[in-house]
Amino acid sequence: MSKTTLPDFDVIVIGGGSAGYAAARVAANLGARTALIEGAKEVGGLCILRGCMPSKSLLESAHRWHAINRAAEFGLIAKPIKVDMPAVQARKRRLIADFAGYRRKQLQSGKFTFLRGHASFQDKNTLLLENGRKQQVVTASTFIIATGSTITRVPVPGLWETGCWTSDTALETEHIPKRLAVLGGGIVAVELGQFFSRVGSKTTLLQRSPNLVGTYDSDVSTELRRAFKDEDLEVVTGVKLLEVRRAGKAKKIIYQCGTRKKELIVDEILYALGRVPAITKLKLENAEVKASEGCLNIDATMRTSEPHIFAAGDVVGMHEVVHIAIQQGELAARNAVLHLHGGKGKPEKIDYRLKTLVTFTDPEIAQVGLTEKEAQEQKIDFVSASYPFDDHGKSMIGGHCHGFVKILAEKKRGEIIGAQIIGPHASDMIHELIAVMRYRGTAQELAEMPHYHPTLAEIVTYPAEELVDKLAAEKK
């Protein structure tokens, strides 16, 4: 594109998921001539179509099924009962169609130009859009890459030839296998592993590292594993996958655990070994955008190696959750518009101090801020305290015997710098800690906050009180 030629748009956003829509909306609201490009057949993004929403719909059915099976514990009779997987999937599809329809209306609202097609860079300011046999060239002054992630294919001899489910296909199945192996121990693995275990599959999780959900502290992993054991959901850690092959109509997984070689016969295999940024089809080399080990090189302003090209969401590959993707997208848009005006002003930097993560197993797991490991790596002088749910009245009444609340506070003034909850309604309860941390609240202030009794929420005051005592002892 010649320097004297006016580009088609000020900002082009590539990708119509949570990060992309947020970026396009903000850029348009700031007065930039904005276009959003979506190449997928279905509109909505990973969260709506193949991630958060469909998986949580299925998990809700499994959790309610589990509660019904525990009815006798509460003096209730609820028999006969059965799982109707076609009905479970039908409910999920109704919900997802509604969510996707709403996102489609947002994208077609007219606030910005909505273009369909697969985008690839021809040069630093030009994209080629391909939609079937149709091709279109569009230009822009700035770009925001928000193309999300795709399933990574870790090489396991015989796995793909033998056949396996991915998180995408598992979310659509109406079949409950008698025996299921889940490869992986991350969030997707534990959520879907527990789902299939609860609806009737004899499930085994095969995990390479020593801990499940390694983004949390090891005590959280230990507690989740204890809960899984009570449900007869088997977890095998320290696994090296050697080979997968057919065994009649079944499938055989050969793996090594320690020095021993073992075999596992199952009916289906769920591959849950992670996702990678979806950048291979963008032809980034034509725009001279640098990537390392499959991830875009970005700075704290969400800028790539090229000053006019930004990125946000799962494609960045750091914190793959929706609220952070939206935060990144909005910030990238503001900085892109700032770049349009010659960079007059200071670019914003992303702040992950309140980064939050939730795993929707039962018990749920939620985290905000720093883990103990992260605080140690950052050489922060801190104290921590925890309190178990099985010693908390409201939790005991509800039959919730697994989990705890753990809070971290730095020693200087007792400011809370992190918290982890594994237990009932952790995904909701963590927001009290987020609010306290947002305003840099201390353990003393949390301990003094009134909490209604009996509630689940009051449990956070117990570790807060212990932290106050520990901090006072440190000062003596």
C-alpha positions as CSV (number, residue, x, y, z in Angstrom):
1,M,0.0,0.0,0.0
2,S,1.4,3.4,-1.0
3,K,1.9,5.9,1.8
4,T,-0.4,8.3,-0.1
5,T,-3.2,5.8,-0.3
6,L,-5.9,6.0,2.4
7,P,-6.3,2.6,4.0
8,D,-9.7,1.0,4.1
9,F,-9.9,1.0,7.9
10,D,-8.1,2.5,10.9
11,V,-8.3,-0.7,12.9
12,I,-8.9,-4.2,11.7
13,V,-9.5,-6.9,14.4
14,I,-9.0,-10.5,13.3
15,G,-11.2,-12.9,15.3
16,G,-14.7,-12.6,16.6
17,G,-14.5,-14.2,20.0
18,S,-14.5,-12.4,23.4
19,A,-11.2,-10.6,22.9
20,G,-12.0,-9.6,19.3
21,Y,-15.5,-8.3,19.9
22,A,-14.3,-6.3,22.9
23,A,-11.5,-4.8,20.9
24,A,-13.7,-3.9,17.9
25,R,-16.4,-2.3,20.2
26,V,-13.9,-0.1,22.0
27,A,-12.0,0.9,18.8
28,A,-15.3,1.9,17.1
29,N,-16.5,3.8,20.2
30,L,-13.3,5.8,20.2
31,G,-14.1,6.9,16.6
32,A,-11.8,4.6,14.7
33,R,-13.0,3.2,11.3
34,T,-13.1,-0.4,12.5
35,A,-13.6,-3.8,10.9
36,L,-13.8,-7.2,12.5
37,I,-13.0,-10.3,10.5
38,E,-14.2,-13.8,11.4
39,G,-13.2,-16.8,9.4
40,A,-14.9,-19.6,11.3
41,K,-18.1,-21.1,10.0
42,E,-19.9,-20.6,13.3
43,V,-19.8,-17.2,15.0
44,G,-19.3,-16.8,18.7
45,G,-15.7,-17.8,19.6
46,L,-14.3,-20.6,21.6
47,C,-15.9,-19.7,24.9
48,I,-19.5,-19.8,23.6
49,L,-19.1,-22.6,21.0
50,R,-16.6,-25.1,22.3
51,G,-15.4,-23.9,25.7
52,C,-16.8,-22.3,28.8
53,M,-20.5,-22.4,28.1
54,P,-21.1,-25.8,26.6
55,S,-18.8,-27.5,29.1
56,K,-20.5,-25.7,32.1
57,S,-23.9,-26.8,30.7
58,L,-22.8,-30.4,30.7
59,L,-21.1,-30.1,34.1
60,E,-24.3,-28.7,35.6
61,S,-26.2,-31.8,34.5
62,A,-23.5,-34.0,36.0
63,H,-23.4,-32.2,39.3
64,R,-27.2,-32.4,39.7
65,W,-27.1,-36.1,38.8
66,H,-24.5,-36.5,41.6
67,A,-26.7,-34.6,44.0
68,I,-29.7,-36.8,43.2
69,N,-27.6,-39.9,43.8
70,R,-26.8,-38.5,47.3
71,A,-30.4,-37.9,48.1
72,A,-30.6,-40.7,50.7
73,E,-27.8,-38.9,52.7
74,F,-30.4,-36.1,53.2
75,G,-33.3,-38.3,54.0
76,L,-34.8,-38.2,50.5
77,I,-35.9,-41.0,48.2
78,A,-35.3,-40.4,44.5
79,K,-35.5,-43.6,42.5
80,P,-35.6,-44.9,39.8
81,I,-33.2,-42.4,38.0
82,K,-31.1,-42.5,34.9
83,V,-29.0,-40.2,32.7
84,D,-30.5,-39.2,29.3
85,M,-27.5,-38.0,27.3
86,P,-29.5,-36.9,24.2
87,A,-31.6,-34.7,26.5
88,V,-28.5,-33.4,28.3
89,Q,-27.0,-32.5,24.9
90,A,-30.3,-31.0,23.6
91,R,-30.4,-28.6,26.6
92,K,-26.8,-27.6,26.0
93,R,-27.4,-26.9,22.3
94,R,-30.4,-24.8,23.1
95,L,-28.4,-22.7,25.5
96,I,-25.4,-22.4,23.1
97,A,-27.7,-21.4,20.2
98,D,-29.1,-18.6,22.3
99,F,-25.6,-17.4,23.4
100,A,-24.2,-17.6,19.9
101,G,-27.3,-15.7,18.5
102,Y,-26.7,-12.9,20.9
103,R,-23.0,-12.6,19.9
104,R,-24.0,-12.7,16.2
105,K,-26.3,-9.7,16.9
106,Q,-23.4,-7.9,18.5
107,L,-21.1,-8.5,15.6
108,Q,-23.8,-7.4,13.1
109,S,-24.9,-4.3,15.1
110,G,-23.4,-1.9,12.6
111,K,-21.0,-0.3,15.2
112,F,-18.2,-1.6,13.0
113,T,-17.8,-3.4,9.7
114,F,-18.2,-7.2,10.0
115,L,-16.4,-9.2,7.3
116,R,-16.4,-13.0,6.8
117,G,-13.4,-14.9,5.6
118,H,-10.0,-16.4,6.6
119,A,-7.4,-13.6,6.9
120,S,-3.7,-13.7,6.1
121,F,-1.2,-10.9,5.9
122,Q,0.2,-10.0,2.5
123,D,2.3,-7.2,3.9
124,K,2.4,-5.1,7.1
125,N,-0.8,-3.2,6.2
126,T,-2.7,-5.6,3.9
127,L,-4.8,-8.6,4.5
128,L,-6.1,-11.2,2.1
129,L,-9.6,-12.5,3.0
130,E,-10.7,-15.8,1.6
131,N,-14.3,-17.0,1.9
132,G,-14.7,-20.1,-0.3
133,R,-13.9,-19.0,-3.8
134,K,-14.3,-15.3,-3.0
135,Q,-11.2,-13.2,-2.2
136,Q,-10.9,-9.7,-0.9
137,V,-8.0,-7.4,-0.1
138,V,-8.4,-5.0,2.8
139,T,-5.9,-2.5,4.3
140,A,-5.6,-0.8,7.7
141,S,-3.3,1.4,9.7
142,T,-3.4,-0.9,12.7
143,F,-4.4,-4.5,13.5
144,I,-5.4,-6.5,16.5
145,I,-4.9,-10.3,16.3
146,A,-7.5,-12.2,18.3
147,T,-7.7,-15.5,16.5
148,G,-7.9,-17.6,19.7
149,S,-6.4,-21.0,20.1
150,T,-6.5,-24.5,18.6
151,I,-6.0,-28.0,20.0
152,T,-2.4,-29.0,20.1
153,R,-1.5,-32.4,18.7
154,V,1.1,-33.9,21.0
155,P,2.8,-36.8,19.2
156,V,1.7,-40.1,20.9
157,P,2.5,-43.1,18.7
158,G,-0.7,-44.7,17.4
159,L,-3.0,-42.2,19.2
160,W,-4.5,-40.4,16.2
161,E,-4.5,-43.6,14.0
162,T,-6.4,-45.4,16.8
163,G,-8.8,-42.5,17.3
164,C,-9.6,-40.3,20.2
165,W,-12.0,-37.6,21.4
166,T,-10.8,-34.0,21.7
167,S,-12.4,-31.5,24.0
168,D,-14.4,-30.3,20.9
169,T,-15.8,-33.7,20.0
170,A,-16.3,-34.8,23.6
171,L,-18.7,-31.9,24.1
172,E,-20.9,-33.2,21.4
173,T,-21.1,-36.9,22.1
174,E,-24.3,-38.6,23.2
175,H,-22.4,-41.7,24.1
176,I,-21.3,-42.7,27.6
177,P,-18.4,-45.1,27.3
178,K,-18.1,-47.9,29.9
179,R,-14.3,-47.2,30.2
180,L,-12.7,-43.8,29.5
181,A,-9.1,-42.6,29.7
182,V,-8.4,-38.9,29.9
183,L,-4.9,-37.8,28.7
184,G,-3.9,-34.8,30.7
185,G,-4.5,-33.2,34.1
186,G,-5.3,-29.6,33.3
187,I,-8.6,-27.8,33.6
188,V,-10.3,-29.4,30.6
189,A,-9.1,-32.8,31.6
190,V,-10.4,-32.7,35.2
191,E,-13.7,-31.0,34.3
192,L,-14.6,-33.4,31.5
193,G,-13.1,-36.3,33.3
194,Q,-15.4,-35.8,36.3
195,F,-18.3,-35.2,34.0
196,F,-18.0,-38.6,32.3
197,S,-17.2,-40.3,35.6
198,R,-20.3,-39.0,37.2
199,V,-22.6,-39.9,34.3
200,G,-21.4,-43.5,34.3
201,S,-17.9,-44.0,32.7
202,K,-15.2,-45.8,34.6
203,T,-12.7,-43.0,34.2
204,T,-8.9,-42.8,34.5
205,L,-6.9,-39.6,34.3
206,L,-3.3,-40.1,33.0
207,Q,-1.2,-37.1,33.9
208,R,2.5,-36.5,33.1
209,S,3.3,-34.1,36.0
210,P,3.0,-35.0,39.7
211,N,0.0,-32.6,40.2
212,L,-3.4,-32.0,38.7
213,V,-4.3,-28.5,37.6
214,G,-0.7,-27.3,38.0
215,T,-1.7,-23.6,37.8
216,Y,-2.8,-23.9,41.5
217,D,-0.7,-24.7,44.5
218,S,0.1,-28.4,45.2
219,D,-2.2,-28.5,48.3
220,V,-5.1,-27.7,46.0
221,S,-4.1,-30.5,43.6
222,T,-3.9,-32.9,46.6
223,E,-7.4,-32.0,47.8
224,L,-8.9,-32.4,44.3
225,R,-7.3,-35.8,44.0
226,R,-8.7,-36.8,47.4
227,A,-12.2,-35.8,46.2
228,F,-11.8,-37.7,43.0
229,K,-10.7,-40.8,44.9
230,D,-13.9,-40.7,47.0
231,E,-15.8,-40.7,43.7
232,D,-13.8,-43.7,42.3
233,L,-12.3,-41.4,39.6
234,E,-8.7,-42.8,39.2
235,V,-5.8,-40.5,38.8
236,V,-2.4,-41.7,37.7
237,T,0.4,-39.1,37.8
238,G,4.1,-39.3,36.6
239,V,2.9,-40.9,33.3
240,K,4.9,-41.2,30.1
241,L,2.7,-42.2,27.2
242,L,4.4,-44.8,25.0
243,E,1.8,-46.1,22.5
244,V,-1.9,-46.4,21.7
245,R,-3.2,-49.3,19.7
246,R,-6.4,-51.2,19.0
247,A,-7.4,-54.1,21.2
248,G,-10.4,-55.6,19.4
249,K,-13.2,-53.1,19.6
250,A,-11.4,-51.5,22.6
251,K,-8.3,-49.3,22.8
252,K,-5.1,-50.1,24.6
253,I,-2.9,-47.4,26.2
254,I,0.7,-48.4,27.0
255,Y,2.4,-46.1,29.4
256,Q,5.3,-45.9,31.8
257,C,4.9,-44.9,35.4
258,G,8.2,-44.7,37.2
259,T,10.2,-47.7,36.1
260,R,7.2,-49.9,35.3
261,K,5.4,-50.3,32.0
262,K,1.7,-50.6,32.3
263,E,-1.4,-51.1,30.1
264,L,-4.9,-49.6,30.3
265,I,-7.8,-51.0,28.2
266,V,-10.6,-48.5,27.5
267,D,-13.5,-47.9,25.1
268,E,-12.7,-44.3,24.4
269,I,-9.8,-41.9,24.9
270,L,-10.3,-38.2,25.6
271,Y,-7.2,-36.1,24.5
272,A,-6.9,-33.1,26.8
273,L,-3.2,-32.1,26.5
274,G,-3.7,-28.4,25.8
275,R,-4.2,-25.8,23.2
276,V,-1.8,-23.5,21.3
277,P,-2.3,-20.0,19.7
278,A,-4.0,-20.2,16.3
279,I,-1.5,-18.2,14.3
280,T,-0.2,-20.7,11.6
281,K,-2.6,-19.5,8.9
282,L,-2.0,-15.8,9.4
283,K,1.3,-15.7,7.4
284,L,2.8,-13.4,10.0
285,E,6.1,-13.5,8.3
286,N,4.7,-11.3,5.6
287,A,4.0,-8.6,8.3
288,E,7.4,-9.4,10.0
289,V,5.5,-10.2,13.2
290,K,7.8,-12.4,15.4
291,A,6.7,-15.5,17.3
292,S,8.6,-17.8,19.6
293,E,7.6,-21.5,20.1
294,G,4.2,-20.9,18.6
295,C,3.4,-17.8,20.7
296,L,3.3,-14.2,19.6
297,N,6.0,-11.9,21.1
298,I,4.1,-9.2,22.9
299,D,4.8,-6.5,25.5
300,A,2.7,-5.2,28.4
301,T,0.8,-2.9,26.0
302,M,-0.3,-5.9,24.0
303,R,1.9,-4.8,21.1
304,T,3.6,-7.4,18.9
305,S,7.1,-6.9,17.4
306,E,5.5,-4.6,14.9
307,P,4.4,-1.3,16.5
308,H,1.1,-1.1,14.7
309,I,0.0,-4.7,15.3
310,F,-1.4,-5.8,18.6
311,A,-2.8,-9.1,20.0
312,A,-5.3,-10.2,22.7
313,G,-7.0,-13.2,24.1
314,D,-6.0,-16.9,23.8
315,V,-3.8,-16.2,20.8
316,V,-1.4,-14.5,23.4
317,G,-1.2,-17.8,25.2
318,M,-0.7,-16.5,28.8
319,H,-4.0,-16.4,30.7
320,E,-6.6,-18.2,28.6
321,V,-9.8,-17.0,30.4
322,V,-12.6,-14.8,29.1
323,H,-12.4,-11.8,31.5
324,I,-8.7,-11.4,30.8
325,A,-9.2,-11.8,27.1
326,I,-11.8,-8.9,27.2
327,Q,-9.4,-6.8,29.4
328,Q,-6.6,-7.4,26.9
329,G,-8.8,-6.7,23.9
330,E,-10.1,-3.4,25.3
331,L,-6.6,-2.3,26.2
332,A,-5.2,-3.3,22.8
333,A,-7.9,-1.3,21.1
334,R,-7.1,1.9,23.2
335,N,-3.4,1.5,22.4
336,A,-4.1,0.9,18.7
337,V,-6.2,4.1,18.5
338,L,-3.4,5.9,20.4
339,H,-1.0,4.7,17.7
340,L,-3.3,6.1,15.0
341,H,-2.8,9.5,16.5
342,G,0.9,9.3,16.4
343,G,1.4,7.9,19.8
344,K,0.6,11.2,21.5
345,G,0.1,9.9,25.0
346,K,1.4,7.1,27.1
347,P,0.3,3.5,26.1
348,E,-1.5,1.6,28.8
349,K,0.1,-1.5,30.3
350,I,-1.9,-4.6,31.2
351,D,-2.1,-5.4,35.0
352,Y,-2.5,-9.0,36.0
353,R,-2.4,-8.3,39.7
354,L,-6.0,-9.5,40.0
355,K,-5.7,-12.4,37.6
356,T,-8.4,-14.9,38.4
357,L,-8.8,-18.6,37.5
358,V,-11.7,-21.0,38.1
359,T,-12.0,-24.7,37.6
360,F,-15.6,-26.0,37.6
361,T,-15.1,-29.4,39.1
362,D,-16.9,-30.4,42.3
363,P,-15.4,-29.2,44.5
364,E,-14.9,-26.0,42.5
365,I,-11.5,-24.3,42.5
366,A,-10.9,-20.6,42.3
367,Q,-7.8,-18.4,42.6
368,V,-7.0,-14.7,42.5
369,G,-3.7,-13.0,42.6
370,L,-0.5,-14.8,43.5
371,T,0.0,-18.5,44.4
372,E,2.5,-19.4,47.1
373,K,4.9,-20.5,44.4
374,E,4.6,-17.2,42.5
375,A,5.1,-15.2,45.7
376,Q,8.2,-17.2,46.5
377,E,9.5,-16.8,43.0
378,Q,9.0,-13.0,43.3
379,K,10.8,-13.0,46.6
380,I,7.8,-11.5,48.4
381,D,7.9,-11.8,52.2
382,F,4.4,-13.2,53.0
383,V,2.4,-15.4,55.4
384,S,-0.4,-17.7,54.5
385,A,-3.3,-19.3,56.4
386,S,-6.1,-21.7,55.5
387,Y,-9.3,-23.2,56.9
388,P,-11.1,-26.4,55.9
389,F,-14.7,-26.7,54.8
390,D,-15.2,-29.9,56.7
391,D,-15.0,-27.9,59.9
392,H,-17.4,-25.2,58.8
393,G,-21.0,-25.4,59.9
394,K,-22.8,-24.3,56.7
395,S,-20.6,-26.5,54.5
396,M,-21.2,-29.5,56.8
397,I,-24.9,-28.9,56.5
398,G,-24.7,-28.9,52.8
399,G,-22.7,-32.1,52.8
400,H,-19.5,-30.5,51.4
401,C,-16.6,-32.3,53.0
402,H,-13.8,-31.4,50.7
403,G,-11.7,-28.2,50.3
404,F,-10.4,-25.2,52.1
405,V,-9.8,-21.4,51.8
406,K,-6.2,-20.2,51.7
407,I,-5.2,-16.5,51.9
408,L,-1.8,-14.9,51.4
409,A,-0.8,-11.6,52.9
410,E,2.5,-9.7,52.5
411,K,4.1,-8.9,55.9
412,K,4.7,-5.1,55.6
413,R,1.1,-4.0,56.1
414,G,-0.8,-7.3,55.8
415,E,-2.2,-6.6,52.3
416,I,-3.8,-9.6,50.8
417,I,-1.9,-10.6,47.7
418,G,-3.6,-13.9,46.7
419,A,-6.2,-16.4,47.6
420,Q,-7.2,-19.9,46.6
421,I,-10.5,-21.6,47.4
422,I,-11.3,-25.3,46.7
423,G,-14.8,-26.1,47.9
424,P,-18.5,-25.4,47.4
425,H,-19.3,-22.3,45.2
426,A,-15.7,-21.3,45.0
427,S,-16.3,-19.6,41.7
428,D,-18.7,-17.2,43.4
429,M,-16.9,-16.9,46.7
430,I,-13.6,-15.8,45.2
431,H,-15.2,-12.5,44.2
432,E,-15.2,-11.3,47.8
433,L,-11.4,-11.7,47.8
434,I,-11.2,-10.0,44.4
435,A,-13.1,-7.0,45.8
436,V,-10.8,-6.8,48.8
437,M,-7.7,-7.0,46.7
438,R,-9.0,-4.5,44.2
439,Y,-8.8,-1.9,46.9
440,R,-5.6,-3.3,48.4
441,G,-7.4,-4.5,51.6
442,T,-5.6,-6.1,54.4
443,A,-6.1,-9.3,56.4
444,Q,-7.1,-7.1,59.4
445,E,-9.8,-5.4,57.3
446,L,-11.2,-8.7,56.0
447,A,-11.3,-10.2,59.5
448,E,-13.3,-7.1,60.7
449,M,-15.9,-7.3,57.9
450,P,-19.2,-8.5,59.1
451,H,-20.3,-11.9,57.7
452,Y,-23.8,-13.4,58.2
453,H,-24.0,-16.7,60.0
454,P,-24.5,-19.4,58.9
455,T,-23.1,-18.8,55.4
456,L,-20.4,-20.3,53.3
457,A,-18.9,-16.8,52.9
458,E,-18.1,-16.4,56.6
459,I,-15.3,-19.0,56.2
460,V,-13.0,-16.4,54.7
461,T,-12.8,-14.6,58.1
462,Y,-11.1,-17.6,59.7
463,P,-7.9,-17.6,57.8
464,A,-8.0,-13.8,57.8
465,E,-8.0,-13.9,61.7
466,E,-5.2,-16.4,61.7
467,L,-3.2,-14.1,59.4
468,V,-3.7,-11.2,61.7
469,D,-2.3,-13.3,64.6
470,K,0.7,-14.4,62.5
471,L,1.4,-10.9,61.4
472,A,1.3,-9.6,64.9
473,A,3.6,-12.4,66.1
474,E,6.1,-11.5,63.3
475,K,6.3,-7.9,64.6
476,K,7.0,-8.9,68.2
